[in-house]
């Protein structure tokens, strides 16, 4: 009986082996459950971090879009100011050209008057 050769001792030995196998399975399941809980907590933490990151990225995107709209408005203002400046330049060029041609005509007229005056003076001196 002490050696465990009788049927009850063998049955006890088989039951002890089954109990050990069940304990091993329970320990394995407990370890697996702990790993799953750890992963669940990590996923929750990462989810919060990701949500915060996505929120920050969304805010950054919105700010960039506002900046883009401001830049587009400024580009429109610049284009408008450039067009106005070009019109003013063209108007000024026309005015300068008009004034130049007027001055050239006046100068030409006065040169002719001076030439005529010299001729008249020469003619008057000839007559005297």
NUDO-402605 format. One record per residue: residue number from 1; chain; x, y, z of N, C-alpha, C in turn; residue in one letter. Coordinates in pm, 1 decimal. Layout:
<sites>
{resi:NUM, chain:A, n.u:X, n.v:Y, n.w:Z, ca.u:X, ca.v:Y, ca.w:Z, c.u:X, c.v:Y, c.w:Z, resn:A}
...
</sites>
This chain:
<sites>
{resi:1, chain:A, n.u:80.2, n.v:-119.3, n.w:0.0, ca.u:0.0, ca.v:0.0, ca.w:0.0, c.u:84.5, c.v:125.7, c.w:0.0, resn:X}
{resi:2, chain:A, n.u:194.6, n.v:126.2, n.w:62.1, ca.u:280.3, ca.v:243.0, ca.w:69.6, c.u:343.1, c.v:269.0, c.w:-67.3, resn:X}
{resi:3, chain:A, n.u:373.3, n.v:166.4, n.w:-141.3, ca.u:435.0, ca.v:182.3, ca.w:-273.0, c.u:336.2, c.v:239.2, c.w:-374.1, resn:X}
{resi:4, chain:A, n.u:211.4, n.v:230.5, n.w:-350.8, ca.u:109.0, ca.v:282.2, ca.w:-439.1, c.u:76.0, c.v:186.9, c.w:-550.4, resn:X}
{resi:5, chain:A, n.u:81.4, n.v:57.9, n.w:-520.0, ca.u:51.0, ca.v:-41.9, ca.w:-621.8, c.u:-95.7, c.v:-80.6, c.w:-621.3, resn:X}
{resi:6, chain:A, n.u:-163.5, n.v:-48.9, n.w:-519.2, ca.u:-304.2, ca.v:-88.3, ca.w:-514.6, c.u:-387.1, c.v:7.7, c.w:-601.3, resn:X}
{resi:7, chain:A, n.u:-508.8, n.v:-29.2, n.w:-638.0, ca.u:-592.1, ca.v:53.0, ca.w:-729.9, c.u:-627.2, c.v:189.9, c.w:-672.4, resn:X}
{resi:8, chain:A, n.u:-648.3, n.v:200.2, n.w:-542.4, ca.u:-683.0, ca.v:330.5, ca.w:-485.2, c.u:-564.7, c.v:426.3, c.w:-492.2, resn:X}
{resi:9, chain:A, n.u:-443.2, n.v:375.5, n.w:-467.3, ca.u:-322.6, ca.v:458.0, ca.w:-474.1, c.u:-298.9, c.v:503.8, c.w:-617.0, resn:X}
{resi:10, chain:A, n.u:-322.7, n.v:413.9, n.w:-713.4, ca.u:-308.6, ca.v:451.0, ca.w:-854.1, c.u:-412.0, c.v:556.5, c.w:-892.0, resn:X}
{resi:11, chain:A, n.u:-532.6, n.v:538.8, n.w:-838.2, ca.u:-640.5, ca.v:636.2, ca.w:-866.8, c.u:-605.1, c.v:771.4, c.w:-807.2, resn:X}
{resi:12, chain:A, n.u:-549.2, n.v:769.1, n.w:-685.8, ca.u:-507.7, ca.v:893.5, ca.w:-620.3, c.u:-397.9, c.v:960.4, c.w:-703.0, resn:X}
{resi:13, chain:A, n.u:-303.7, n.v:878.1, n.w:-752.4, ca.u:-194.6, ca.v:931.1, ca.w:-832.6, c.u:-249.0, c.v:993.3, c.w:-962.2, resn:X}
{resi:14, chain:A, n.u:-344.6, n.v:928.1, n.w:-1026.4, ca.u:-406.4, ca.v:978.8, ca.w:-1149.4, c.u:-482.4, c.v:1108.9, c.w:-1119.3, resn:X}
{resi:15, chain:A, n.u:-555.0, n.v:1110.4, n.w:-1008.3, ca.u:-630.5, ca.v:1231.1, ca.w:-971.1, c.u:-535.6, c.v:1348.1, c.w:-939.7, resn:X}
{resi:16, chain:A, n.u:-425.2, n.v:1318.5, n.w:-870.8, ca.u:-326.7, ca.v:1423.4, ca.w:-841.5, c.u:-268.6, c.v:1480.1, c.w:-972.1, resn:X}
{resi:17, chain:A, n.u:-241.5, n.v:1390.9, n.w:-1070.2, ca.u:-190.8, ca.v:1434.1, ca.w:-1200.3, c.u:-295.3, c.v:1520.9, c.w:-1269.7, resn:X}
{resi:18, chain:A, n.u:-422.4, n.v:1481.2, n.w:-1264.1, ca.u:-529.7, ca.v:1560.1, ca.w:-1325.4, c.u:-543.3, c.v:1696.3, c.w:-1256.0, resn:X}
{resi:19, chain:A, n.u:-530.8, n.v:1695.5, n.w:-1121.2, ca.u:-537.5, ca.v:1821.7, ca.w:-1045.6, c.u:-423.2, c.v:1912.9, c.w:-1087.2, resn:X}
{resi:20, chain:A, n.u:-303.0, n.v:1855.3, n.w:-1102.7, ca.u:-187.6, ca.v:1935.9, ca.w:-1145.0, c.u:-210.0, c.v:1991.8, c.w:-1285.5, resn:X}
{resi:21, chain:A, n.u:-264.4, n.v:1909.7, n.w:-1375.5, ca.u:-294.4, ca.v:1956.9, ca.w:-1511.3, c.u:-398.5, c.v:2069.3, c.w:-1508.8, resn:X}
{resi:22, chain:A, n.u:-500.4, n.v:2054.7, n.w:-1425.5, ca.u:-604.2, ca.v:2158.4, ca.w:-1414.3, c.u:-543.5, c.v:2286.0, c.w:-1356.4, resn:X}
{resi:23, chain:A, n.u:-455.9, n.v:2273.1, n.w:-1256.7, ca.u:-387.7, ca.v:2390.6, ca.w:-1199.8, c.u:-303.5, c.v:2460.1, c.w:-1307.1, resn:X}
{resi:24, chain:A, n.u:-232.3, n.v:2379.3, n.w:-1386.5, ca.u:-151.2, ca.v:2437.9, ca.w:-1494.0, c.u:-240.5, c.v:2510.8, c.w:-1594.7, resn:X}
{resi:25, chain:A, n.u:-352.8, n.v:2450.8, n.w:-1630.5, ca.u:-445.8, ca.v:2516.5, ca.w:-1722.8, c.u:-502.3, c.v:2644.6, c.w:-1661.5, resn:X}
{resi:26, chain:A, n.u:-536.7, n.v:2638.2, n.w:-1533.7, ca.u:-589.2, ca.v:2757.1, ca.w:-1465.2, c.u:-483.5, c.v:2865.8, c.w:-1459.6, resn:X}
{resi:27, chain:A, n.u:-359.0, n.v:2828.4, n.w:-1427.6, ca.u:-249.7, ca.v:2927.0, ca.w:-1426.2, c.u:-228.3, c.v:2985.8, c.w:-1565.5, resn:X}
{resi:28, chain:A, n.u:-233.9, n.v:2902.0, n.w:-1667.3, ca.u:-217.0, ca.v:2948.3, ca.w:-1805.4, c.u:-329.6, c.v:3044.5, c.w:-1843.2, resn:X}
{resi:29, chain:A, n.u:-452.8, n.v:3010.2, n.w:-1808.0, ca.u:-567.0, ca.v:3097.6, ca.w:-1837.7, c.u:-557.1, c.v:3228.3, c.w:-1759.7, resn:X}
{resi:30, chain:A, n.u:-512.9, n.v:3219.2, n.w:-1633.4, ca.u:-496.4, ca.v:3339.8, ca.w:-1552.3, c.u:-389.2, c.v:3429.7, c.w:-1613.3, resn:X}
{resi:31, chain:A, n.u:-278.2, n.v:3369.0, n.w:-1656.7, ca.u:-171.5, ca.v:3445.9, ca.w:-1719.9, c.u:-222.8, c.v:3511.1, c.w:-1849.1, resn:X}
{resi:32, chain:A, n.u:-298.5, n.v:3435.1, n.w:-1927.5, ca.u:-355.9, ca.v:3488.1, ca.w:-2052.0, c.u:-452.2, c.v:3602.6, c.w:-2022.2, resn:X}
{resi:33, chain:A, n.u:-532.8, n.v:3586.6, n.w:-1918.9, ca.u:-627.6, ca.v:3691.5, ca.w:-1879.5, c.u:-552.7, c.v:3817.2, c.w:-1835.1, resn:X}
{resi:34, chain:A, n.u:-444.4, n.v:3799.5, n.w:-1758.3, ca.u:-364.5, ca.v:3914.7, ca.w:-1715.8, c.u:-303.3, c.v:3986.4, c.w:-1836.6, resn:X}
{resi:35, chain:A, n.u:-254.4, n.v:3907.1, n.w:-1935.0, ca.u:-201.9, ca.v:3968.7, ca.w:-2056.4, c.u:-310.4, c.v:4045.8, c.w:-2130.0, resn:X}
{resi:36, chain:A, n.u:-429.9, n.v:3988.0, n.w:-2139.0, ca.u:-540.6, ca.v:4057.0, ca.w:-2206.9, c.u:-578.6, c.v:4184.9, c.w:-2132.9, resn:X}
{resi:37, chain:A, n.u:-582.0, n.v:4180.8, n.w:-1999.0, ca.u:-612.7, ca.v:4300.9, ca.w:-1921.6, c.u:-506.4, c.v:4408.5, c.w:-1943.7, resn:X}
{resi:38, chain:A, n.u:-380.2, n.v:4365.1, n.w:-1944.3, ca.u:-270.8, ca.v:4459.4, ca.w:-1968.6, c.u:-285.9, c.v:4523.1, c.w:-2107.4, resn:X}
{resi:39, chain:A, n.u:-313.7, n.v:4439.8, n.w:-2207.5, ca.u:-332.3, ca.v:4491.6, ca.w:-2343.3, c.u:-451.7, c.v:4585.7, c.w:-2349.6, resn:X}
{resi:40, chain:A, n.u:-558.9, n.v:4552.5, n.w:-2279.7, ca.u:-679.0, ca.v:4637.2, ca.w:-2277.8, c.u:-646.4, c.v:4774.0, c.w:-2218.7, resn:X}
{resi:41, chain:A, n.u:-573.1, n.v:4776.8, n.w:-2108.6, ca.u:-535.6, ca.v:4904.7, ca.w:-2046.9, c.u:-441.7, c.v:4984.4, c.w:-2139.0, resn:X}
{resi:42, chain:A, n.u:-349.0, n.v:4913.0, n.w:-2203.3, ca.u:-259.8, ca.v:4981.0, ca.w:-2298.1, c.u:-338.5, c.v:5041.3, c.w:-2414.4, resn:X}
{resi:43, chain:A, n.u:-434.2, n.v:4965.4, n.w:-2466.3, ca.u:-516.2, ca.v:5016.3, ca.w:-2576.6, c.u:-598.6, c.v:5136.6, c.w:-2533.8, resn:X}
{resi:44, chain:A, n.u:-653.1, n.v:5132.0, n.w:-2411.3, ca.u:-729.1, ca.v:5247.7, ca.w:-2362.4, c.u:-639.2, c.v:5370.1, c.w:-2351.5, resn:X}
{resi:45, chain:A, n.u:-520.0, n.v:5350.6, n.w:-2294.2, ca.u:-425.5, ca.v:5461.9, ca.w:-2278.7, c.u:-384.6, c.v:5514.9, c.w:-2416.0, resn:X}
{resi:46, chain:A, n.u:-349.6, n.v:5424.6, n.w:-2507.7, ca.u:-309.7, ca.v:5466.0, ca.w:-2642.1, c.u:-425.3, c.v:5534.2, c.w:-2716.0, resn:X}
{resi:47, chain:A, n.u:-546.1, n.v:5487.4, n.w:-2690.0, ca.u:-663.4, ca.v:5548.9, ca.w:-2752.5, c.u:-677.4, c.v:5693.5, c.w:-2706.9, resn:X}
{resi:48, chain:A, n.u:-658.0, n.v:5718.3, n.w:-2577.3, ca.u:-666.4, ca.v:5855.1, ca.w:-2525.8, c.u:-555.6, c.v:5942.0, c.w:-2585.1, resn:X}
{resi:49, chain:A, n.u:-435.4, n.v:5885.6, n.w:-2592.0, ca.u:-323.1, ca.v:5960.3, ca.w:-2649.4, c.u:-349.1, c.v:5989.5, c.w:-2796.4, resn:X}
{resi:50, chain:A, n.u:-398.4, n.v:5890.3, n.w:-2868.9, ca.u:-427.4, ca.v:5908.8, ca.w:-3011.0, c.u:-538.3, c.v:6011.8, c.w:-3031.0, resn:X}
{resi:51, chain:A, n.u:-642.3, n.v:6005.6, n.w:-2948.0, ca.u:-750.0, ca.v:6105.3, ca.w:-2958.3, c.u:-696.0, c.v:6245.6, c.w:-2934.6, resn:X}
{resi:52, chain:A, n.u:-610.2, n.v:6261.1, n.w:-2835.9, ca.u:-550.8, ca.v:6392.8, ca.w:-2808.5, c.u:-464.0, c.v:6436.9, c.w:-2925.7, resn:X}
{resi:53, chain:A, n.u:-386.4, n.v:6344.0, n.w:-2981.2, ca.u:-300.4, ca.v:6376.5, ca.w:-3094.6, c.u:-384.9, c.v:6415.6, c.w:-3215.8, resn:X}
{resi:54, chain:A, n.u:-490.4, n.v:6340.0, n.w:-3242.3, ca.u:-577.7, ca.v:6372.1, ca.w:-3355.7, c.u:-646.3, c.v:6506.3, c.w:-3335.0, resn:X}
{resi:55, chain:A, n.u:-683.6, n.v:6535.3, n.w:-3212.8, ca.u:-745.7, ca.v:6664.7, ca.w:-3182.6, c.u:-646.5, c.v:6777.4, c.w:-3207.7, resn:X}
{resi:56, chain:A, n.u:-522.8, n.v:6759.0, n.w:-3163.9, ca.u:-419.4, ca.v:6860.7, ca.w:-3186.8, c.u:-392.3, c.v:6877.0, c.w:-3336.1, resn:X}
{resi:57, chain:A, n.u:-389.2, n.v:6765.1, n.w:-3407.8, ca.u:-368.1, ca.v:6772.6, ca.w:-3552.4, c.u:-484.2, c.v:6843.8, c.w:-3620.2, resn:X}
{resi:58, chain:A, n.u:-605.1, n.v:6819.0, n.w:-3573.9, ca.u:-722.7, ca.v:6885.6, ca.w:-3629.0, c.u:-715.2, c.v:7035.7, c.w:-3604.0, resn:X}
{resi:59, chain:A, n.u:-675.6, n.v:7073.9, n.w:-3482.0, ca.u:-659.3, ca.v:7216.8, ca.w:-3450.7, c.u:-552.8, c.v:7279.7, c.w:-3539.9, resn:X}
{resi:60, chain:A, n.u:-442.9, n.v:7208.4, n.w:-3559.0, ca.u:-335.2, ca.v:7258.6, ca.w:-3644.9, c.u:-383.7, c.v:7273.6, c.w:-3788.6, resn:X}
{resi:61, chain:A, n.u:-458.1, n.v:7175.9, n.w:-3835.8, ca.u:-513.3, ca.v:7182.4, ca.w:-3971.2, c.u:-607.2, c.v:7301.4, c.w:-3985.7, resn:X}
{resi:62, chain:A, n.u:-694.2, n.v:7321.7, n.w:-3886.4, ca.u:-786.1, ca.v:7436.0, ca.w:-3891.5, c.u:-709.9, c.v:7567.7, c.w:-3892.7, resn:X}
{resi:63, chain:A, n.u:-605.3, n.v:7577.8, n.w:-3811.2, ca.u:-523.5, ca.v:7699.6, ca.w:-3808.3, c.u:-454.8, c.v:7720.0, c.w:-3942.7, resn:X}
{resi:64, chain:A, n.u:-404.9, n.v:7612.0, n.w:-4001.7, ca.u:-338.4, ca.v:7622.1, ca.w:-4132.1, c.u:-437.7, c.v:7665.4, c.w:-4239.7, resn:X}
{resi:65, chain:A, n.u:-560.3, n.v:7614.5, n.w:-4232.9, ca.u:-661.9, ca.v:7654.3, ca.w:-4330.2, c.u:-697.7, c.v:7801.8, c.w:-4313.5, resn:X}
{resi:66, chain:A, n.u:-705.9, n.v:7848.5, n.w:-4188.7, ca.u:-733.0, ca.v:7991.0, ca.w:-4166.0, c.u:-618.2, c.v:8075.6, c.w:-4220.5, resn:X}
{resi:67, chain:A, n.u:-495.1, n.v:8031.3, n.w:-4195.8, ca.u:-379.8, ca.v:8103.6, ca.w:-4248.9, c.u:-381.8, c.v:8105.5, c.w:-4401.5, resn:X}
{resi:68, chain:A, n.u:-420.2, n.v:7993.4, n.w:-4460.5, ca.u:-428.4, ca.v:7985.6, ca.w:-4606.7, c.u:-532.1, c.v:8084.9, c.w:-4658.6, resn:X}
{resi:69, chain:A, n.u:-647.3, n.v:8091.6, n.w:-4591.7, ca.u:-750.7, ca.v:8185.8, ca.w:-4633.9, c.u:-701.9, c.v:8330.3, c.w:-4620.0, resn:X}
{resi:70, chain:A, n.u:-630.0, n.v:8359.2, n.w:-4510.4, ca.u:-574.4, ca.v:8493.3, ca.w:-4493.2, c.u:-475.2, c.v:8524.2, c.w:-4604.7, resn:X}
{resi:71, chain:A, n.u:-389.6, n.v:8426.5, n.w:-4635.7, ca.u:-290.4, ca.v:8446.7, ca.w:-4741.8, c.u:-359.0, c.v:8468.0, c.w:-4876.4, resn:X}
{resi:72, chain:A, n.u:-464.3, n.v:8390.6, n.w:-4903.3, ca.u:-537.2, ca.v:8408.1, ca.w:-5028.7, c.u:-600.7, c.v:8546.6, c.w:-5035.0, resn:X}
{resi:73, chain:A, n.u:-655.7, n.v:8593.7, n.w:-4922.2, ca.u:-714.6, ca.v:8727.4, ca.w:-4918.1, c.u:-606.8, c.v:8831.9, c.w:-4941.3, resn:X}
{resi:74, chain:A, n.u:-491.1, n.v:8814.3, n.w:-4874.7, ca.u:-381.3, ca.v:8909.5, ca.w:-4893.5, c.u:-331.7, c.v:8907.2, c.w:-5037.8, resn:X}
{resi:75, chain:A, n.u:-325.8, n.v:8788.2, n.w:-5098.3, ca.u:-283.9, ca.v:8779.6, ca.w:-5238.4, c.u:-383.3, c.v:8853.5, c.w:-5327.9, resn:X}
{resi:76, chain:A, n.u:-512.4, n.v:8841.1, n.w:-5297.3, ca.u:-613.4, ca.v:8915.1, ca.w:-5372.5, c.u:-595.7, c.v:9064.8, c.w:-5354.8, resn:X}
{resi:77, chain:A, n.u:-570.5, n.v:9107.3, n.w:-5230.0, ca.u:-547.5, ca.v:9249.8, ca.w:-5203.6, c.u:-423.7, c.v:9299.0, c.w:-5278.4, resn:X}
{resi:78, chain:A, n.u:-319.4, n.v:9216.4, n.w:-5278.6, ca.u:-196.2, ca.v:9253.4, ca.w:-5348.6, c.u:-222.1, c.v:9264.1, c.w:-5498.4, resn:X}
{resi:79, chain:A, n.u:-294.9, n.v:9167.3, n.w:-5553.2, ca.u:-325.1, ca.v:9170.0, ca.w:-5696.5, c.u:-406.5, c.v:9293.8, c.w:-5731.1, resn:X}
{resi:80, chain:A, n.u:-502.8, n.v:9325.5, n.w:-5645.6, ca.u:-585.5, ca.v:9444.8, ca.w:-5667.5, c.u:-500.7, c.v:9570.8, c.w:-5660.4, resn:X}
{resi:81, chain:A, n.u:-414.2, n.v:9579.6, n.w:-5559.7, ca.u:-327.1, ca.v:9696.6, ca.w:-5544.8, c.u:-229.8, c.v:9706.5, c.w:-5663.0, resn:X}
{resi:82, chain:A, n.u:-181.1, n.v:9592.2, n.w:-5709.8, ca.u:-90.2, ca.v:9591.3, ca.w:-5824.6, c.u:-162.5, c.v:9642.1, c.w:-5948.9, resn:X}
{resi:83, chain:A, n.u:-284.9, n.v:9594.4, n.w:-5971.1, ca.u:-361.7, ca.v:9639.4, ca.w:-6086.9, c.u:-385.8, c.v:9789.9, c.w:-6079.3, resn:X}
{resi:84, chain:A, n.u:-419.9, n.v:9839.1, n.w:-5960.2, ca.u:-441.9, ca.v:9983.4, ca.w:-5942.2, c.u:-312.6, c.v:10059.3, c.w:-5967.8, resn:X}
{resi:85, chain:A, n.u:-201.1, n.v:10008.4, n.w:-5916.2, ca.u:-72.2, ca.v:10074.5, ca.w:-5936.0, c.u:-35.3, c.v:10077.4, c.w:-6084.2, resn:X}
{resi:86, chain:A, n.u:-62.0, n.v:9967.9, n.w:-6155.7, ca.u:-33.9, ca.v:9965.5, ca.w:-6299.2, c.u:-120.1, c.v:10067.1, c.w:-6373.8, resn:X}
{resi:87, chain:A, n.u:-248.0, n.v:10078.0, n.w:-6335.4, ca.u:-335.6, ca.v:10178.7, ca.w:-6396.9, c.u:-281.2, c.v:10317.9, c.w:-6369.6, resn:X}
{resi:88, chain:A, n.u:-242.8, n.v:10343.2, n.w:-6243.3, ca.u:-187.7, ca.v:10473.5, ca.w:-6208.4, c.u:-59.6, c.v:10501.1, c.w:-6287.5, resn:X}
{resi:89, chain:A, n.u:25.0, n.v:10399.8, n.w:-6302.8, ca.u:148.5, ca.v:10414.6, ca.w:-6378.5, c.u:116.9, c.v:10448.2, c.w:-6524.3, resn:X}
{resi:90, chain:A, n.u:24.6, n.v:10373.9, n.w:-6583.4, ca.u:-12.4, ca.v:10399.7, ca.w:-6723.0, c.u:-69.1, c.v:10541.1, c.w:-6738.3, resn:X}
{resi:91, chain:A, n.u:-152.9, n.v:10582.6, n.w:-6644.4, ca.u:-209.7, ca.v:10717.2, ca.w:-6649.1, c.u:-98.5, c.v:10820.9, c.w:-6637.2, resn:X}
{resi:92, chain:A, n.u:-6.1, n.v:10798.7, n.w:-6544.9, ca.u:105.0, ca.v:10891.6, ca.w:-6525.7, c.u:192.4, c.v:10896.7, c.w:-6651.2, resn:X}
{resi:93, chain:A, n.u:218.7, n.v:10782.6, n.w:-6712.4, ca.u:298.5, ca.v:10778.9, ca.w:-6835.4, c.u:228.9, c.v:10858.6, c.w:-6945.7, resn:X}
{resi:94, chain:A, n.u:96.2, n.v:10838.7, n.w:-6959.0, ca.u:21.4, ca.v:10915.1, ca.w:-7059.5, c.u:30.5, c.v:11064.8, c.w:-7032.2, resn:X}
{resi:95, chain:A, n.u:15.4, n.v:11102.5, n.w:-6903.4, ca.u:23.5, ca.v:11244.2, ca.w:-6867.9, c.u:162.6, c.v:11299.8, c.w:-6899.1, resn:X}
{resi:96, chain:A, n.u:266.5, n.v:11223.2, n.w:-6865.2, ca.u:403.2, ca.v:11268.4, ca.w:-6891.4, c.u:425.4, c.v:11282.2, c.w:-7042.1, resn:X}
{resi:97, chain:A, n.u:378.2, n.v:11182.1, n.w:-7118.2, ca.u:391.9, ca.v:11189.2, ca.w:-7263.9, c.u:317.6, c.v:11310.3, c.w:-7319.6, resn:X}
{resi:98, chain:A, n.u:198.5, n.v:11336.0, n.w:-7268.2, ca.u:120.7, ca.v:11451.6, ca.w:-7313.3, c.u:194.4, c.v:11580.4, c.w:-7278.8, resn:X}
{resi:99, chain:A, n.u:243.1, n.v:11589.8, n.w:-7155.7, ca.u:316.8, ca.v:11709.5, ca.w:-7114.5, c.u:444.2, c.v:11725.2, c.w:-7196.9, resn:X}
{resi:100, chain:A, n.u:514.6, n.v:11614.3, n.w:-7223.6, ca.u:637.5, ca.v:11620.0, ca.w:-7303.1, c.u:607.6, c.v:11671.4, c.w:-7443.7, resn:X}
{resi:101, chain:A, n.u:503.7, n.v:11614.7, n.w:-7504.5, ca.u:472.2, ca.v:11658.8, ca.w:-7639.9, c.u:430.2, c.v:11806.5, c.w:-7639.1, resn:X}
{resi:102, chain:A, n.u:356.9, n.v:11848.7, n.w:-7536.5, ca.u:316.9, ca.v:11989.4, ca.w:-7524.3, c.u:441.4, c.v:12077.4, c.w:-7509.4, resn:X}
{resi:103, chain:A, n.u:536.4, n.v:12035.4, n.w:-7424.8, ca.u:659.5, ca.v:12111.8, ca.w:-7406.2, c.u:742.3, c.v:12115.7, c.w:-7533.9, resn:X}
{resi:104, chain:A, n.u:747.6, n.v:12002.4, n.w:-7605.5, ca.u:822.2, ca.v:11999.5, ca.w:-7731.1, c.u:759.7, c.v:12094.2, c.w:-7833.4, resn:X}
{resi:105, chain:A, n.u:624.6, n.v:12095.3, n.w:-7840.0, ca.u:557.6, ca.v:12188.2, ca.w:-7932.3, c.u:585.0, c.v:12332.2, c.w:-7891.5, resn:X}
{resi:106, chain:A, n.u:576.1, n.v:12357.1, n.w:-7758.4, ca.u:601.8, ca.v:12492.8, ca.w:-7709.2, c.u:745.4, c.v:12532.7, c.w:-7738.9, resn:X}
{resi:107, chain:A, n.u:840.9, n.v:12441.4, n.w:-7714.3, ca.u:980.9, ca.v:12468.6, ca.w:-7740.7, c.u:1003.5, c.v:12494.2, c.w:-7889.6, resn:X}
{resi:108, chain:A, n.u:944.2, n.v:12410.6, n.w:-7971.3, ca.u:956.7, ca.v:12426.7, ca.w:-8116.3, c.u:898.2, c.v:12560.3, c.w:-8158.9, resn:X}
{resi:109, chain:A, n.u:783.6, n.v:12593.2, n.w:-8103.7, ca.u:719.6, ca.v:12721.1, ca.w:-8136.5, c.u:807.4, c.v:12837.8, c.w:-8094.2, resn:X}
{resi:110, chain:A, n.u:864.4, n.v:12830.1, n.w:-7977.7, ca.u:949.8, ca.v:12938.9, ca.w:-7928.7, c.u:1079.8, c.v:12947.0, c.w:-8008.3, resn:X}
{resi:111, chain:A, n.u:1133.5, n.v:12829.4, n.w:-8050.4, ca.u:1252.6, ca.v:12832.2, ca.w:-8136.0, c.u:1220.1, c.v:12901.5, c.w:-8267.7, resn:X}
{resi:112, chain:A, n.u:1102.3, n.v:12867.3, n.w:-8320.3, ca.u:1060.4, ca.v:12932.9, ca.w:-8445.2, c.u:1043.9, c.v:13082.4, c.w:-8422.6, resn:X}
{resi:113, chain:A, n.u:982.9, n.v:13119.7, n.w:-8309.7, ca.u:966.1, ca.v:13261.2, ca.w:-8278.7, c.u:1102.0, c.v:13329.3, c.w:-8265.8, resn:X}
{resi:114, chain:A, n.u:1197.8, n.v:13261.4, n.w:-8198.5, ca.u:1331.5, ca.v:13318.2, ca.w:-8181.7, c.u:1400.5, c.v:13332.5, c.w:-8317.1, resn:X}
{resi:115, chain:A, n.u:1386.6, n.v:13228.4, n.w:-8401.2, ca.u:1445.5, ca.v:13232.2, ca.w:-8533.9, c.u:1384.4, c.v:13345.5, c.w:-8616.1, resn:X}
{resi:116, chain:A, n.u:1251.6, n.v:13355.7, n.w:-8608.5, ca.u:1183.0, ca.v:13462.9, ca.w:-8679.4, c.u:1226.3, c.v:13598.5, c.w:-8625.0, resn:X}
{resi:117, chain:A, n.u:1244.2, n.v:13607.8, n.w:-8492.7, ca.u:1286.7, ca.v:13733.6, ca.w:-8432.4, c.u:1426.6, c.v:13768.9, c.w:-8481.6, resn:X}
{resi:118, chain:A, n.u:1516.8, n.v:13668.5, n.w:-8491.0, ca.u:1651.7, ca.v:13693.6, ca.w:-8540.8, c.u:1646.6, c.v:13741.0, c.w:-8685.8, resn:X}
{resi:119, chain:A, n.u:1561.3, n.v:13672.9, n.w:-8766.4, ca.u:1546.9, ca.v:13713.4, ca.w:-8906.3, c.u:1493.2, c.v:13855.8, c.w:-8916.4, resn:X}
{resi:120, chain:A, n.u:1395.6, n.v:13887.9, n.w:-8832.4, ca.u:1339.0, ca.v:14022.8, ca.w:-8833.7, c.u:1444.3, c.v:14124.4, c.w:-8790.9, resn:X}
{resi:121, chain:A, n.u:1524.9, n.v:14087.8, n.w:-8692.2, ca.u:1629.9, ca.v:14178.0, ca.w:-8645.1, c.u:1733.3, c.v:14197.7, c.w:-8755.5, resn:X}
{resi:122, chain:A, n.u:1768.4, n.v:14086.0, n.w:-8820.9, ca.u:1863.6, ca.v:14095.0, ca.w:-8930.7, c.u:1804.1, c.v:14180.5, c.w:-9044.3, resn:X}
{resi:123, chain:A, n.u:1678.5, n.v:14161.5, n.w:-9074.2, ca.u:1612.9, ca.v:14238.2, ca.w:-9180.3, c.u:1605.6, c.v:14384.4, c.w:-9142.8, resn:X}
{resi:124, chain:A, n.u:1574.7, n.v:14413.1, n.w:-9015.8, ca.u:1567.5, ca.v:14550.1, ca.w:-8968.3, c.u:1704.0, c.v:14616.8, c.w:-8976.7, resn:X}
{resi:125, chain:A, n.u:1809.0, n.v:14543.2, n.w:-8942.7, ca.u:1944.0, ca.v:14601.5, ca.w:-8948.3, c.u:1984.1, c.v:14625.4, c.w:-9093.2, resn:X}
{resi:126, chain:A, n.u:1938.8, n.v:14539.6, n.w:-9183.3, ca.u:1967.3, ca.v:14556.7, ca.w:-9323.9, c.u:1900.4, c.v:14683.8, c.w:-9374.3, resn:X}
{resi:127, chain:A, n.u:1788.4, n.v:14710.6, n.w:-9328.4, ca.u:1711.5, ca.v:14825.2, ca.w:-9372.4, c.u:1771.5, c.v:14953.6, c.w:-9319.0, resn:X}
{resi:128, chain:A, n.u:1838.4, n.v:14947.8, n.w:-9218.1, ca.u:1893.6, ca.v:15070.3, ca.w:-9160.2, c.u:2023.7, c.v:15098.3, c.w:-9219.5, resn:X}
</sites>
